[in-house]
Amino acid sequence: MNVDRYPWSEKLFTQMERRGFLYFFVLRLIPLVSFDLLSYAGGISRVRFRAFVPATVLGMIPGTFAYSFLGASLASGNVTTIFIAALVFVGLIVVTYIFRKTVKKWLGLN
């Protein structure tokens, strides 16, 4: 990939290579980030496999729980359970929004 055409990408990919675990862990926590695009970014940026795999596994746990809980609650038909599951899912999104400046600082994107 020619990073000269995309100046922002050089900084991003350099940071991903240096802090691969942190980058992928934090980005996997955000339920709205595309897993496919994030995996492609990992390959392009040459993130180490030993950082990518644990970050992916650990970062997927909260989102997997939220999606599964939401799906199971919809299948149950119990309005209270559906409401609680929706709150858990929205809570994950709100938390990532609230801490977006802190995350950008951690990731070196300010």
Jmol script that loads the backbone (N, CA, C; Angstrom):
load data "model"
ATOM      1  N   MET A   1       0.840  -1.178   0.000  1.00  0.00           N
ATOM      2  CA  MET A   1       0.000   0.000   0.000  1.00  0.00           C
ATOM      3  C   MET A   1       0.882   1.237   0.000  1.00  0.00           C
ATOM      4  N   ASN A   2       0.575   2.180  -0.814  1.00  0.00           N
ATOM      5  CA  ASN A   2       1.342   3.411  -0.912  1.00  0.00           C
ATOM      6  C   ASN A   2       0.813   4.423   0.095  1.00  0.00           C
ATOM      7  N   VAL A   3       1.534   4.561   1.245  1.00  0.00           N
ATOM      8  CA  VAL A   3       1.070   5.463   2.291  1.00  0.00           C
ATOM      9  C   VAL A   3       1.265   6.923   1.927  1.00  0.00           C
ATOM     10  N   ASP A   4       2.053   7.211   0.883  1.00  0.00           N
ATOM     11  CA  ASP A   4       2.242   8.596   0.463  1.00  0.00           C
ATOM     12  C   ASP A   4       0.933   9.199  -0.034  1.00  0.00           C
ATOM     13  N   ARG A   5       0.067   8.372  -0.574  1.00  0.00           N
ATOM     14  CA  ARG A   5      -1.218   8.858  -1.078  1.00  0.00           C
ATOM     15  C   ARG A   5      -2.186   9.170   0.055  1.00  0.00           C
ATOM     16  N   TYR A   6      -1.985   8.567   1.223  1.00  0.00           N
ATOM     17  CA  TYR A   6      -2.864   8.743   2.370  1.00  0.00           C
ATOM     18  C   TYR A   6      -2.018   9.096   3.595  1.00  0.00           C
ATOM     19  N   PRO A   7      -1.724  10.380   3.809  1.00  0.00           N
ATOM     20  CA  PRO A   7      -0.823  10.785   4.898  1.00  0.00           C
ATOM     21  C   PRO A   7      -1.278  10.330   6.284  1.00  0.00           C
ATOM     22  N   TRP A   8      -2.583  10.293   6.530  1.00  0.00           N
ATOM     23  CA  TRP A   8      -3.083   9.874   7.829  1.00  0.00           C
ATOM     24  C   TRP A   8      -2.756   8.411   8.109  1.00  0.00           C
ATOM     25  N   SER A   9      -2.643   7.610   7.054  1.00  0.00           N
ATOM     26  CA  SER A   9      -2.449   6.177   7.246  1.00  0.00           C
ATOM     27  C   SER A   9      -1.066   5.839   7.793  1.00  0.00           C
ATOM     28  N   GLU A  10      -0.060   6.621   7.439  1.00  0.00           N
ATOM     29  CA  GLU A  10       1.286   6.329   7.931  1.00  0.00           C
ATOM     30  C   GLU A  10       1.327   6.388   9.452  1.00  0.00           C
ATOM     31  N   LYS A  11       0.753   7.441  10.027  1.00  0.00           N
ATOM     32  CA  LYS A  11       0.732   7.575  11.485  1.00  0.00           C
ATOM     33  C   LYS A  11      -0.091   6.453  12.113  1.00  0.00           C
ATOM     34  N   LEU A  12      -1.245   6.174  11.538  1.00  0.00           N
ATOM     35  CA  LEU A  12      -2.121   5.140  12.068  1.00  0.00           C
ATOM     36  C   LEU A  12      -1.451   3.771  12.034  1.00  0.00           C
ATOM     37  N   PHE A  13      -0.876   3.398  10.894  1.00  0.00           N
ATOM     38  CA  PHE A  13      -0.259   2.081  10.773  1.00  0.00           C
ATOM     39  C   PHE A  13       0.985   1.952  11.641  1.00  0.00           C
ATOM     40  N   THR A  14       1.736   3.031  11.774  1.00  0.00           N
ATOM     41  CA  THR A  14       2.911   3.002  12.654  1.00  0.00           C
ATOM     42  C   THR A  14       2.487   2.762  14.093  1.00  0.00           C
ATOM     43  N   GLN A  15       1.438   3.468  14.521  1.00  0.00           N
ATOM     44  CA  GLN A  15       0.939   3.277  15.880  1.00  0.00           C
ATOM     45  C   GLN A  15       0.388   1.860  16.075  1.00  0.00           C
ATOM     46  N   MET A  16      -0.287   1.332  15.064  1.00  0.00           N
ATOM     47  CA  MET A  16      -0.820  -0.025  15.163  1.00  0.00           C
ATOM     48  C   MET A  16       0.300  -1.050  15.315  1.00  0.00           C
ATOM     49  N   GLU A  17       1.389  -0.835  14.601  1.00  0.00           N
ATOM     50  CA  GLU A  17       2.519  -1.759  14.697  1.00  0.00           C
ATOM     51  C   GLU A  17       3.169  -1.679  16.074  1.00  0.00           C
ATOM     52  N   ARG A  18       3.250  -0.475  16.632  1.00  0.00           N
ATOM     53  CA  ARG A  18       3.877  -0.296  17.950  1.00  0.00           C
ATOM     54  C   ARG A  18       2.994  -0.798  19.082  1.00  0.00           C
ATOM     55  N   ARG A  19       1.709  -0.480  19.002  1.00  0.00           N
ATOM     56  CA  ARG A  19       0.775  -0.780  20.088  1.00  0.00           C
ATOM     57  C   ARG A  19      -0.347  -1.699  19.602  1.00  0.00           C
ATOM     58  N   GLY A  20       0.015  -2.742  18.932  1.00  0.00           N
ATOM     59  CA  GLY A  20      -0.966  -3.623  18.305  1.00  0.00           C
ATOM     60  C   GLY A  20      -2.014  -4.164  19.250  1.00  0.00           C
ATOM     61  N   PHE A  21      -1.591  -4.669  20.396  1.00  0.00           N
ATOM     62  CA  PHE A  21      -2.553  -5.246  21.327  1.00  0.00           C
ATOM     63  C   PHE A  21      -3.555  -4.200  21.772  1.00  0.00           C
ATOM     64  N   LEU A  22      -3.065  -3.046  22.225  1.00  0.00           N
ATOM     65  CA  LEU A  22      -3.949  -1.996  22.721  1.00  0.00           C
ATOM     66  C   LEU A  22      -4.924  -1.534  21.649  1.00  0.00           C
ATOM     67  N   TYR A  23      -4.420  -1.296  20.442  1.00  0.00           N
ATOM     68  CA  TYR A  23      -5.274  -0.851  19.330  1.00  0.00           C
ATOM     69  C   TYR A  23      -6.400  -1.840  19.066  1.00  0.00           C
ATOM     70  N   PHE A  24      -6.046  -3.078  18.883  1.00  0.00           N
ATOM     71  CA  PHE A  24      -7.057  -4.054  18.511  1.00  0.00           C
ATOM     72  C   PHE A  24      -7.982  -4.397  19.662  1.00  0.00           C
ATOM     73  N   PHE A  25      -7.470  -4.402  20.867  1.00  0.00           N
ATOM     74  CA  PHE A  25      -8.325  -4.656  22.022  1.00  0.00           C
ATOM     75  C   PHE A  25      -9.394  -3.565  22.142  1.00  0.00           C
ATOM     76  N   VAL A  26      -8.980  -2.318  22.114  1.00  0.00           N
ATOM     77  CA  VAL A  26      -9.922  -1.208  22.263  1.00  0.00           C
ATOM     78  C   VAL A  26     -10.911  -1.173  21.104  1.00  0.00           C
ATOM     79  N   LEU A  27     -10.430  -1.344  19.886  1.00  0.00           N
ATOM     80  CA  LEU A  27     -11.329  -1.284  18.732  1.00  0.00           C
ATOM     81  C   LEU A  27     -12.286  -2.476  18.680  1.00  0.00           C
ATOM     82  N   ARG A  28     -11.877  -3.623  19.183  1.00  0.00           N
ATOM     83  CA  ARG A  28     -12.778  -4.775  19.228  1.00  0.00           C
ATOM     84  C   ARG A  28     -13.873  -4.578  20.280  1.00  0.00           C
ATOM     85  N   LEU A  29     -13.631  -3.747  21.285  1.00  0.00           N
ATOM     86  CA  LEU A  29     -14.633  -3.481  22.307  1.00  0.00           C
ATOM     87  C   LEU A  29     -15.816  -2.685  21.769  1.00  0.00           C
ATOM     88  N   ILE A  30     -15.602  -1.932  20.703  1.00  0.00           N
ATOM     89  CA  ILE A  30     -16.646  -1.077  20.142  1.00  0.00           C
ATOM     90  C   ILE A  30     -17.533  -1.928  19.237  1.00  0.00           C
ATOM     91  N   PRO A  31     -18.805  -2.093  19.614  1.00  0.00           N
ATOM     92  CA  PRO A  31     -19.670  -3.014  18.864  1.00  0.00           C
ATOM     93  C   PRO A  31     -19.932  -2.601  17.417  1.00  0.00           C
ATOM     94  N   LEU A  32     -19.725  -1.358  17.062  1.00  0.00           N
ATOM     95  CA  LEU A  32     -20.057  -0.893  15.717  1.00  0.00           C
ATOM     96  C   LEU A  32     -18.884  -0.927  14.744  1.00  0.00           C
ATOM     97  N   VAL A  33     -17.685  -1.261  15.228  1.00  0.00           N
ATOM     98  CA  VAL A  33     -16.513  -1.327  14.357  1.00  0.00           C
ATOM     99  C   VAL A  33     -16.541  -2.641  13.581  1.00  0.00           C
ATOM    100  N   SER A  34     -16.381  -2.560  12.285  1.00  0.00           N
ATOM    101  CA  SER A  34     -16.415  -3.750  11.426  1.00  0.00           C
ATOM    102  C   SER A  34     -15.220  -4.660  11.714  1.00  0.00           C
ATOM    103  N   PHE A  35     -15.517  -5.915  12.024  1.00  0.00           N
ATOM    104  CA  PHE A  35     -14.455  -6.882  12.297  1.00  0.00           C
ATOM    105  C   PHE A  35     -13.612  -7.131  11.057  1.00  0.00           C
ATOM    106  N   ASP A  36     -14.253  -7.198   9.909  1.00  0.00           N
ATOM    107  CA  ASP A  36     -13.514  -7.450   8.672  1.00  0.00           C
ATOM    108  C   ASP A  36     -12.528  -6.332   8.377  1.00  0.00           C
ATOM    109  N   LEU A  37     -12.991  -5.094   8.451  1.00  0.00           N
ATOM    110  CA  LEU A  37     -12.101  -3.961   8.176  1.00  0.00           C
ATOM    111  C   LEU A  37     -10.957  -3.897   9.181  1.00  0.00           C
ATOM    112  N   LEU A  38     -11.257  -4.186  10.430  1.00  0.00           N
ATOM    113  CA  LEU A  38     -10.220  -4.172  11.453  1.00  0.00           C
ATOM    114  C   LEU A  38      -9.187  -5.280  11.212  1.00  0.00           C
ATOM    115  N   SER A  39      -9.653  -6.434  10.778  1.00  0.00           N
ATOM    116  CA  SER A  39      -8.729  -7.527  10.470  1.00  0.00           C
ATOM    117  C   SER A  39      -7.855  -7.192   9.265  1.00  0.00           C
ATOM    118  N   TYR A  40      -8.438  -6.584   8.250  1.00  0.00           N
ATOM    119  CA  TYR A  40      -7.655  -6.148   7.089  1.00  0.00           C
ATOM    120  C   TYR A  40      -6.610  -5.111   7.508  1.00  0.00           C
ATOM    121  N   ALA A  41      -7.007  -4.178   8.363  1.00  0.00           N
ATOM    122  CA  ALA A  41      -6.065  -3.160   8.850  1.00  0.00           C
ATOM    123  C   ALA A  41      -4.916  -3.817   9.600  1.00  0.00           C
ATOM    124  N   GLY A  42      -5.207  -4.867  10.338  1.00  0.00           N
ATOM    125  CA  GLY A  42      -4.151  -5.599  11.041  1.00  0.00           C
ATOM    126  C   GLY A  42      -3.156  -6.223  10.089  1.00  0.00           C
ATOM    127  N   GLY A  43      -3.643  -6.756   8.988  1.00  0.00           N
ATOM    128  CA  GLY A  43      -2.757  -7.348   7.994  1.00  0.00           C
ATOM    129  C   GLY A  43      -1.932  -6.314   7.260  1.00  0.00           C
ATOM    130  N   ILE A  44      -2.552  -5.216   6.909  1.00  0.00           N
ATOM    131  CA  ILE A  44      -1.847  -4.153   6.183  1.00  0.00           C
ATOM    132  C   ILE A  44      -0.789  -3.500   7.061  1.00  0.00           C
ATOM    133  N   SER A  45      -1.092  -3.331   8.343  1.00  0.00           N
ATOM    134  CA  SER A  45      -0.165  -2.621   9.231  1.00  0.00           C
ATOM    135  C   SER A  45       0.908  -3.522   9.826  1.00  0.00           C
ATOM    136  N   ARG A  46       0.854  -4.783   9.509  1.00  0.00           N
ATOM    137  CA  ARG A  46       1.846  -5.740  10.004  1.00  0.00           C
ATOM    138  C   ARG A  46       1.858  -5.855  11.527  1.00  0.00           C
ATOM    139  N   VAL A  47       0.667  -5.885  12.129  1.00  0.00           N
ATOM    140  CA  VAL A  47       0.559  -6.100  13.564  1.00  0.00           C
ATOM    141  C   VAL A  47       0.975  -7.533  13.856  1.00  0.00           C
ATOM    142  N   ARG A  48       1.679  -7.714  14.936  1.00  0.00           N
ATOM    143  CA  ARG A  48       2.153  -9.053  15.288  1.00  0.00           C
ATOM    144  C   ARG A  48       0.987  -9.960  15.641  1.00  0.00           C
ATOM    145  N   PHE A  49       1.086 -11.181  15.180  1.00  0.00           N
ATOM    146  CA  PHE A  49       0.044 -12.177  15.403  1.00  0.00           C
ATOM    147  C   PHE A  49      -0.192 -12.400  16.892  1.00  0.00           C
ATOM    148  N   ARG A  50       0.888 -12.411  17.671  1.00  0.00           N
ATOM    149  CA  ARG A  50       0.761 -12.667  19.109  1.00  0.00           C
ATOM    150  C   ARG A  50       0.106 -11.501  19.852  1.00  0.00           C
ATOM    151  N   ALA A  51       0.011 -10.342  19.238  1.00  0.00           N
ATOM    152  CA  ALA A  51      -0.748  -9.227  19.812  1.00  0.00           C
ATOM    153  C   ALA A  51      -2.180  -9.222  19.283  1.00  0.00           C
ATOM    154  N   PHE A  52      -2.333  -9.561  18.005  1.00  0.00           N
ATOM    155  CA  PHE A  52      -3.638  -9.511  17.352  1.00  0.00           C
ATOM    156  C   PHE A  52      -4.625 -10.526  17.921  1.00  0.00           C
ATOM    157  N   VAL A  53      -4.191 -11.771  18.089  1.00  0.00           N
ATOM    158  CA  VAL A  53      -5.100 -12.843  18.516  1.00  0.00           C
ATOM    159  C   VAL A  53      -5.635 -12.614  19.930  1.00  0.00           C
ATOM    160  N   PRO A  54      -4.783 -12.393  20.943  1.00  0.00           N
ATOM    161  CA  PRO A  54      -5.346 -12.189  22.282  1.00  0.00           C
ATOM    162  C   PRO A  54      -6.210 -10.927  22.368  1.00  0.00           C
ATOM    163  N   ALA A  55      -5.812  -9.871  21.669  1.00  0.00           N
ATOM    164  CA  ALA A  55      -6.606  -8.646  21.687  1.00  0.00           C
ATOM    165  C   ALA A  55      -7.975  -8.886  21.071  1.00  0.00           C
ATOM    166  N   THR A  56      -8.008  -9.663  20.005  1.00  0.00           N
ATOM    167  CA  THR A  56      -9.271  -9.983  19.349  1.00  0.00           C
ATOM    168  C   THR A  56     -10.156 -10.827  20.259  1.00  0.00           C
ATOM    169  N   VAL A  57      -9.582 -11.863  20.855  1.00  0.00           N
ATOM    170  CA  VAL A  57     -10.364 -12.760  21.715  1.00  0.00           C
ATOM    171  C   VAL A  57     -10.921 -12.001  22.922  1.00  0.00           C
ATOM    172  N   LEU A  58     -10.073 -11.274  23.612  1.00  0.00           N
ATOM    173  CA  LEU A  58     -10.523 -10.541  24.800  1.00  0.00           C
ATOM    174  C   LEU A  58     -11.469  -9.393  24.449  1.00  0.00           C
ATOM    175  N   GLY A  59     -11.188  -8.706  23.364  1.00  0.00           N
ATOM    176  CA  GLY A  59     -12.013  -7.570  22.967  1.00  0.00           C
ATOM    177  C   GLY A  59     -13.386  -7.965  22.453  1.00  0.00           C
ATOM    178  N   MET A  60     -13.529  -9.189  21.989  1.00  0.00           N
ATOM    179  CA  MET A  60     -14.822  -9.656  21.464  1.00  0.00           C
ATOM    180  C   MET A  60     -15.808 -10.044  22.563  1.00  0.00           C
ATOM    181  N   ILE A  61     -15.328 -10.332  23.744  1.00  0.00           N
ATOM    182  CA  ILE A  61     -16.181 -10.873  24.804  1.00  0.00           C
ATOM    183  C   ILE A  61     -17.369  -9.960  25.151  1.00  0.00           C
ATOM    184  N   PRO A  62     -17.164  -8.671  25.462  1.00  0.00           N
ATOM    185  CA  PRO A  62     -18.327  -7.843  25.810  1.00  0.00           C
ATOM    186  C   PRO A  62     -19.337  -7.699  24.667  1.00  0.00           C
ATOM    187  N   GLY A  63     -18.874  -7.482  23.453  1.00  0.00           N
ATOM    188  CA  GLY A  63     -19.783  -7.339  22.322  1.00  0.00           C
ATOM    189  C   GLY A  63     -20.533  -8.625  22.025  1.00  0.00           C
ATOM    190  N   THR A  64     -19.832  -9.762  22.129  1.00  0.00           N
ATOM    191  CA  THR A  64     -20.471 -11.057  21.910  1.00  0.00           C
ATOM    192  C   THR A  64     -21.558 -11.287  22.946  1.00  0.00           C
ATOM    193  N   PHE A  65     -21.253 -10.949  24.188  1.00  0.00           N
ATOM    194  CA  PHE A  65     -22.260 -11.078  25.251  1.00  0.00           C
ATOM    195  C   PHE A  65     -23.461 -10.185  24.948  1.00  0.00           C
ATOM    196  N   ALA A  66     -23.215  -8.928  24.584  1.00  0.00           N
ATOM    197  CA  ALA A  66     -24.315  -7.992  24.326  1.00  0.00           C
ATOM    198  C   ALA A  66     -25.184  -8.458  23.159  1.00  0.00           C
ATOM    199  N   TYR A  67     -24.553  -8.850  22.043  1.00  0.00           N
ATOM    200  CA  TYR A  67     -25.314  -9.336  20.882  1.00  0.00           C
ATOM    201  C   TYR A  67     -26.090 -10.608  21.224  1.00  0.00           C
ATOM    202  N   SER A  68     -25.464 -11.539  21.927  1.00  0.00           N
ATOM    203  CA  SER A  68     -26.125 -12.800  22.280  1.00  0.00           C
ATOM    204  C   SER A  68     -27.281 -12.564  23.242  1.00  0.00           C
ATOM    205  N   PHE A  69     -27.054 -11.710  24.223  1.00  0.00           N
ATOM    206  CA  PHE A  69     -28.102 -11.398  25.190  1.00  0.00           C
ATOM    207  C   PHE A  69     -29.283 -10.721  24.497  1.00  0.00           C
ATOM    208  N   LEU A  70     -28.982  -9.814  23.585  1.00  0.00           N
ATOM    209  CA  LEU A  70     -30.055  -9.139  22.845  1.00  0.00           C
ATOM    210  C   LEU A  70     -30.832 -10.135  21.985  1.00  0.00           C
ATOM    211  N   GLY A  71     -30.138 -10.989  21.265  1.00  0.00           N
ATOM    212  CA  GLY A  71     -30.801 -11.988  20.430  1.00  0.00           C
ATOM    213  C   GLY A  71     -31.628 -12.965  21.245  1.00  0.00           C
ATOM    214  N   ALA A  72     -31.085 -13.442  22.358  1.00  0.00           N
ATOM    215  CA  ALA A  72     -31.811 -14.384  23.209  1.00  0.00           C
ATOM    216  C   ALA A  72     -33.037 -13.726  23.832  1.00  0.00           C
ATOM    217  N   SER A  73     -32.895 -12.454  24.190  1.00  0.00           N
ATOM    218  CA  SER A  73     -34.041 -11.760  24.788  1.00  0.00           C
ATOM    219  C   SER A  73     -35.161 -11.577  23.777  1.00  0.00           C
ATOM    220  N   LEU A  74     -34.797 -11.291  22.530  1.00  0.00           N
ATOM    221  CA  LEU A  74     -35.825 -11.147  21.486  1.00  0.00           C
ATOM    222  C   LEU A  74     -36.537 -12.474  21.253  1.00  0.00           C
ATOM    223  N   ALA A  75     -35.782 -13.557  21.307  1.00  0.00           N
ATOM    224  CA  ALA A  75     -36.378 -14.881  21.116  1.00  0.00           C
ATOM    225  C   ALA A  75     -37.283 -15.260  22.283  1.00  0.00           C
ATOM    226  N   SER A  76     -36.953 -14.782  23.487  1.00  0.00           N
ATOM    227  CA  SER A  76     -37.752 -15.128  24.664  1.00  0.00           C
ATOM    228  C   SER A  76     -39.117 -14.445  24.643  1.00  0.00           C
ATOM    229  N   GLY A  77     -39.174 -13.260  24.077  1.00  0.00           N
ATOM    230  CA  GLY A  77     -40.428 -12.525  24.033  1.00  0.00           C
ATOM    231  C   GLY A  77     -40.737 -11.788  25.327  1.00  0.00           C
ATOM    232  N   ASN A  78     -39.890 -11.923  26.327  1.00  0.00           N
ATOM    233  CA  ASN A  78     -40.087 -11.239  27.600  1.00  0.00           C
ATOM    234  C   ASN A  78     -39.672  -9.780  27.453  1.00  0.00           C
ATOM    235  N   VAL A  79     -40.621  -8.873  27.627  1.00  0.00           N
ATOM    236  CA  VAL A  79     -40.378  -7.442  27.405  1.00  0.00           C
ATOM    237  C   VAL A  79     -39.312  -6.905  28.353  1.00  0.00           C
ATOM    238  N   THR A  80     -39.330  -7.343  29.600  1.00  0.00           N
ATOM    239  CA  THR A  80     -38.333  -6.871  30.571  1.00  0.00           C
ATOM    240  C   THR A  80     -36.933  -7.299  30.153  1.00  0.00           C
ATOM    241  N   THR A  81     -36.780  -8.532  29.741  1.00  0.00           N
ATOM    242  CA  THR A  81     -35.481  -9.037  29.309  1.00  0.00           C
ATOM    243  C   THR A  81     -35.017  -8.308  28.048  1.00  0.00           C
ATOM    244  N   ILE A  82     -35.925  -8.061  27.125  1.00  0.00           N
ATOM    245  CA  ILE A  82     -35.579  -7.322  25.906  1.00  0.00           C
ATOM    246  C   ILE A  82     -35.100  -5.924  26.263  1.00  0.00           C
ATOM    247  N   PHE A  83     -35.785  -5.271  27.177  1.00  0.00           N
ATOM    248  CA  PHE A  83     -35.409  -3.920  27.595  1.00  0.00           C
ATOM    249  C   PHE A  83     -34.030  -3.908  28.246  1.00  0.00           C
ATOM    250  N   ILE A  84     -33.775  -4.854  29.139  1.00  0.00           N
ATOM    251  CA  ILE A  84     -32.468  -4.931  29.810  1.00  0.00           C
ATOM    252  C   ILE A  84     -31.367  -5.211  28.790  1.00  0.00           C
ATOM    253  N   ALA A  85     -31.615  -6.128  27.866  1.00  0.00           N
ATOM    254  CA  ALA A  85     -30.618  -6.461  26.839  1.00  0.00           C
ATOM    255  C   ALA A  85     -30.331  -5.247  25.953  1.00  0.00           C
ATOM    256  N   ALA A  86     -31.364  -4.517  25.592  1.00  0.00           N
ATOM    257  CA  ALA A  86     -31.174  -3.313  24.778  1.00  0.00           C
ATOM    258  C   ALA A  86     -30.359  -2.278  25.550  1.00  0.00           C
ATOM    259  N   LEU A  87     -30.612  -2.157  26.861  1.00  0.00           N
ATOM    260  CA  LEU A  87     -29.829  -1.234  27.686  1.00  0.00           C
ATOM    261  C   LEU A  87     -28.357  -1.636  27.744  1.00  0.00           C
ATOM    262  N   VAL A  88     -28.091  -2.935  27.857  1.00  0.00           N
ATOM    263  CA  VAL A  88     -26.701  -3.419  27.875  1.00  0.00           C
ATOM    264  C   VAL A  88     -26.013  -3.067  26.558  1.00  0.00           C
ATOM    265  N   PHE A  89     -26.684  -3.315  25.447  1.00  0.00           N
ATOM    266  CA  PHE A  89     -26.111  -3.039  24.133  1.00  0.00           C
ATOM    267  C   PHE A  89     -25.878  -1.534  23.942  1.00  0.00           C
ATOM    268  N   VAL A  90     -26.881  -0.736  24.253  1.00  0.00           N
ATOM    269  CA  VAL A  90     -26.746   0.718  24.124  1.00  0.00           C
ATOM    270  C   VAL A  90     -25.690   1.225  25.102  1.00  0.00           C
ATOM    271  N   GLY A  91     -25.610   0.609  26.278  1.00  0.00           N
ATOM    272  CA  GLY A  91     -24.593   0.988  27.263  1.00  0.00           C
ATOM    273  C   GLY A  91     -23.185   0.828  26.726  1.00  0.00           C
ATOM    274  N   LEU A  92     -22.928  -0.241  26.009  1.00  0.00           N
ATOM    275  CA  LEU A  92     -21.601  -0.439  25.401  1.00  0.00           C
ATOM    276  C   LEU A  92     -21.282   0.684  24.414  1.00  0.00           C
ATOM    277  N   ILE A  93     -22.269   1.051  23.629  1.00  0.00           N
ATOM    278  CA  ILE A  93     -22.061   2.115  22.652  1.00  0.00           C
ATOM    279  C   ILE A  93     -21.848   3.454  23.353  1.00  0.00           C
ATOM    280  N   VAL A  94     -22.628   3.737  24.391  1.00  0.00           N
ATOM    281  CA  VAL A  94     -22.505   4.997  25.128  1.00  0.00           C
ATOM    282  C   VAL A  94     -21.148   5.087  25.818  1.00  0.00           C
ATOM    283  N   VAL A  95     -20.706   3.995  26.417  1.00  0.00           N
ATOM    284  CA  VAL A  95     -19.399   3.989  27.089  1.00  0.00           C
ATOM    285  C   VAL A  95     -18.280   4.302  26.093  1.00  0.00           C
ATOM    286  N   THR A  96     -18.342   3.707  24.918  1.00  0.00           N
ATOM    287  CA  THR A  96     -17.302   3.994  23.923  1.00  0.00           C
ATOM    288  C   THR A  96     -17.376   5.445  23.466  1.00  0.00           C
ATOM    289  N   TYR A  97     -18.574   6.007  23.409  1.00  0.00           N
ATOM    290  CA  TYR A  97     -18.713   7.424  23.027  1.00  0.00           C
ATOM    291  C   TYR A  97     -18.158   8.336  24.122  1.00  0.00           C
ATOM    292  N   ILE A  98     -18.464   8.036  25.365  1.00  0.00           N
ATOM    293  CA  ILE A  98     -18.006   8.857  26.485  1.00  0.00           C
ATOM    294  C   ILE A  98     -16.483   8.872  26.563  1.00  0.00           C
ATOM    295  N   PHE A  99     -15.865   7.727  26.333  1.00  0.00           N
ATOM    296  CA  PHE A  99     -14.407   7.617  26.470  1.00  0.00           C
ATOM    297  C   PHE A  99     -13.657   7.789  25.152  1.00  0.00           C
ATOM    298  N   ARG A 100     -14.284   8.354  24.146  1.00  0.00           N
ATOM    299  CA  ARG A 100     -13.650   8.474  22.834  1.00  0.00           C
ATOM    300  C   ARG A 100     -12.392   9.340  22.874  1.00  0.00           C
ATOM    301  N   LYS A 101     -12.391  10.427  23.655  1.00  0.00           N
ATOM    302  CA  LYS A 101     -11.203  11.285  23.737  1.00  0.00           C
ATOM    303  C   LYS A 101     -10.063  10.564  24.451  1.00  0.00           C
ATOM    304  N   THR A 102     -10.397   9.836  25.501  1.00  0.00           N
ATOM    305  CA  THR A 102      -9.383   9.062  26.221  1.00  0.00           C
ATOM    306  C   THR A 102      -8.803   7.978  25.321  1.00  0.00           C
ATOM    307  N   VAL A 103      -9.661   7.319  24.569  1.00  0.00           N
ATOM    308  CA  VAL A 103      -9.210   6.256  23.660  1.00  0.00           C
ATOM    309  C   VAL A 103      -8.315   6.850  22.575  1.00  0.00           C
ATOM    310  N   LYS A 104      -8.697   7.986  22.004  1.00  0.00           N
ATOM    311  CA  LYS A 104      -7.851   8.622  20.989  1.00  0.00           C
ATOM    312  C   LYS A 104      -6.487   8.967  21.564  1.00  0.00           C
ATOM    313  N   LYS A 105      -6.460   9.414  22.804  1.00  0.00           N
ATOM    314  CA  LYS A 105      -5.198   9.742  23.463  1.00  0.00           C
ATOM    315  C   LYS A 105      -4.346   8.484  23.650  1.00  0.00           C
ATOM    316  N   TRP A 106      -4.958   7.384  24.128  1.00  0.00           N
ATOM    317  CA  TRP A 106      -4.250   6.106  24.303  1.00  0.00           C
ATOM    318  C   TRP A 106      -3.668   5.624  23.005  1.00  0.00           C
ATOM    319  N   LEU A 107      -4.454   5.762  21.947  1.00  0.00           N
ATOM    320  CA  LEU A 107      -4.043   5.243  20.661  1.00  0.00           C
ATOM    321  C   LEU A 107      -3.115   6.188  19.899  1.00  0.00           C
ATOM    322  N   GLY A 108      -2.869   7.367  20.468  1.00  0.00           N
ATOM    323  CA  GLY A 108      -1.970   8.323  19.823  1.00  0.00           C
ATOM    324  C   GLY A 108      -2.550   8.973  18.601  1.00  0.00           C
ATOM    325  N   LEU A 109      -3.865   9.172  18.589  1.00  0.00           N
ATOM    326  CA  LEU A 109      -4.527   9.739  17.411  1.00  0.00           C
ATOM    327  C   LEU A 109      -4.936  11.195  17.592  1.00  0.00           C
ATOM    328  N   ASN A 110      -4.464  11.882  18.644  1.00  0.00           N
ATOM    329  CA  ASN A 110      -4.880  13.277  18.804  1.00  0.00           C
ATOM    330  C   ASN A 110      -4.105  14.160  17.891  1.00  0.00           C
TER     331      ASN A 110
END
end "model"
wireframe off; spacefill off
backbone 0.3
color backbone group
